[in-house]
C-alpha cells in the first residue's frame, strides 16, 4: 500500500454517529428559467468528504494542476454575457410576438369600421415595427455570441485535454483510497435518482454523510457537496443557495 493511501484516510475519516437505522431524503430544486423540481438526476450519499479527498490528492500530486489562462477565462465570461444578451433578446422578441398574436385574435372579432378596431390596428402596426427591430437585435446578439463561442472553443478544448491528462495521473489512486475509506467506515456509497418531484432518498445509518449532485442550468453548473449529520425526518433541499455555481472554462471541461 502506498504512503498516499496510508496518509489520506487519517485526514478524511470522521467520527461516526450512533449506528441506527434511518433515511436521508433530499429534494433538488432549480431556479431561474428552469425553476422547479429537477427530475431524473443522480444524487449520491457518500460517507466521507469527496472534495477534501480530491484536494488532498491534488496537493500530493507530482506537478500542480495546470492553470487556466486568465485571458481565456475572461473570454469565456464574455461569451456567457453574450449568451445572456441573446437569451434576453429572444425573450423580448417572443413577448412582442405573443402580444401581436393576442391583438390579431381580438381584431378578428371586431367590426373593421369600429373605433376599437382602428385603434387596435394602429397598435398592431406599431408592434410590427418593434418586432422587426427586436428580430434584428435577436439575430445580431446571436451572431456575436456564436462568433465568440467558436473563437473560444478550440482553446478551451486544448486546455481541457491538458487538465484531463493531469487529473488521470493525480487522481489515479482515487478508487483504491475510496475503497480503503469505505472499508474503515464500514459503509458504502449510495445513490438514487430524483423522481418527478425532484426527490431522492437512501437508507442511512451513522453519519456524517455528504450529499453530492450536479446539474447544468442557464446560469451555469450547480454543484452540491452538502454534509448532513445523519438520518432525519426533515427533507434536505438542494438549491442554488447551498450549491457552488460553476461557470466558464471549468464547466465545459
N, C-alpha and C positions, 0 to 999 in steps of 0.2 A: 504494500500500500504506500502511495507517495506521501511526502511531507504535506503536500497541499491537502490531501484528503484527511490527514490527521489533524490539521490545524483548523480548517474551516468549521467542522462541527462544533468545536469549542466556542466559536463565536455565534453560531446560528441556533443551537438548541436552546429553547426557553423552557422554564418550569411548566409542568402540566397542572391543569386544574384537576379536581377530583374526577375520576373516570366514571362518569354517569352517562346514561343514555340521554339522547335529546335530538333536537333538529335545528338546523340553521336554515332560515328562509330569506331569500333576497328578492327584490323586485328591481328590474333595470328600467330606468326612465330616461328618455332623451328630451331635449328642449329645442327651441327654435323651430325650423321648418319640419323637423322630424318629431315634434312634441308628442309624447305619449309613451306607452309601454314598448319595449324593444323585444320582439319575439324571435325565436329560433337562434338564440345567441348562447354559446357555451359559457358557463360560469364554473370556475374551478374553486375548490375548497382545499387549501393547502395548509398543512400543519407547521409550516416554517415560512420565514420571510424570504421569498424568492428574490426580491430586489436586493436585499442585503447580501445574499449569496452571490448574485451576479457581480455586485460591487466588490466583494472580497476577491473573487476570481480575477476581475479586471485589474485590481490593484497588484495582484501577484503575476500578471502576465509579463512575458519576456520583453514586450515592447508596449508603449502606451497606445491607447485607441487612436486611430487616425483622425485628425481634426477635420471638420468641415470648413472649407474656406469661407471667410466672412462675407466676401462679395457674392458667393453662391447663396448663402443664407439670405442676404439682402435681396437677391434676385428672386428667390423662392417666395419671400414675403411680398415682394411687389406683384408676383404672379397671383398670389392669393387675393391681394387687393383688387387686381384687375378682374379676377373671377367674381368677387363680391359686387363690383360695379356692374358687371354684365348681368348677374343674377337680379340685382335691383332694377336694372333697365328692363329686363324681361318681365318682372313682376308689374312694373308700372305700365308697360305696354299692354299686358294682359288685362289689367284693371280697366283701361280705357276701352279695350275691345269688348269687355263684358258690359260696360256702360252703354256702348253703341248698340250692342245686341238688345239690351233692355229697351232702349228708346225705339229701336226698329220694330220691336214687338208691339209697343204702345201705338206707334204710328199706323200699324196695320189695322188697328181697331178704332181709328178716328176718321171723321169726315175730313177730306182733304181741303174743304173750304172753310173749316172751322179755325178759330184763332189758336186754339190749343195745338192743332196740327201744325200751323205755320211756325209757332214758337218752338215746338219740338224739332221741326225740320231744320230751323236755323241752328239750334243747339247741336243737332246731329252733324251739320256741316262743320261747325267749329271743332267738334271731336274728331272728324275725319282729318282735319289739318293737324291736330295734335297727335293723332295716331300715326300719321305719316312721319312726323318729326321724331316720335319715340321709336318708330321702326328703324329709322336711320341711326339713332343713338344705340339701339339694341345691336345692330349689325356692327357698328364701329367699336363698341366695347368688346364684342366677341372677337373681332379681328385682332384687337390689341392684346387680349388675353391669350388667344391661340398663338400669336406670334411669340409672346414671351414664353409660353409653355414649351413650344418647340425649341426655342433657343436654349432653355434650361435643361431639357430632358437628357441630352447626351452627357452633359457634365454630371447631372445627378446620377444617371446610370453608372457612370465611371466611378464616382466616389462610393456608391453603394456596393459595387463589386469589391472595392478595397476594404470597406468596413466588414462585409460578409466574410471575406478571407481572414481578416483579423479575428473575428468572433469564432470562426471554426477552430482556430488554434487556442485562443484564450479560454473558451468555454468547452474545450474538448472533453474535460473530465466531469462536466456538469451531471450527466446521468449517473456516474459512479458515486459522486458526492451526494446526490439526492438519495440514492439507494441506501447509503450509509446513514443519512439523517433519518429516513423513514424507519429503518431497522432500529435505530436508537430510540426513536419516539414511539415505536410500536403502532404506527398509524399509516394510512395511505392517502394519496391524493385522490379526491373525489371530484366528480363533475356531473353537471346536469344542464339541460338545455331549456331556456326560458319558453314558457307557453305563450298563448295569445295575450295574456295579461302581463307579460314580462316577468313572470315568477319562476324561480328555480329554487330547489331545496336539496338538502343532503342530511342524512342521519349523522350526528356528530357526538363524540364523547371526548371528554377532556378539553383542553384548549391551551393556548390560544389557536385561532385559525386565521389565515389570510385569504380573503375573498378576491379572486382575480378574474377580470374580464376586460374586454376591449371592444370598441365599436367605432366605426367611422361615421362622422356627421359632417354637415356642411361647414361647420366651424373648424373641424379637424378631428383627430382621433381622441376619443375619451378612453383613458387607461385607468383601471382601478386595481389597487392592491391594498385593500382595507382590512385592518385587523379587527377581529371580534374576540371577546374573551372565551366564548363557547356557546353552547346551545341556549336559545332564548325563545320566549313566546312572541317577541316582537319581530317584525319584518324589517330587515336592513334594506334601505333604499339606496341603490347605486344611481347617482345622478350627477349632473355637471358639477355641483357644489363639492362633492368628495372625490372627483376624478382629477387626474392630471391631463391637461389638454396638450396634445402633441400636434404641432403644425410644422410646415416647412419640409426640409430635406429628409429629416429622420422619419417622418410619417410615411414617406414614399420608399424607404429602404426596406 
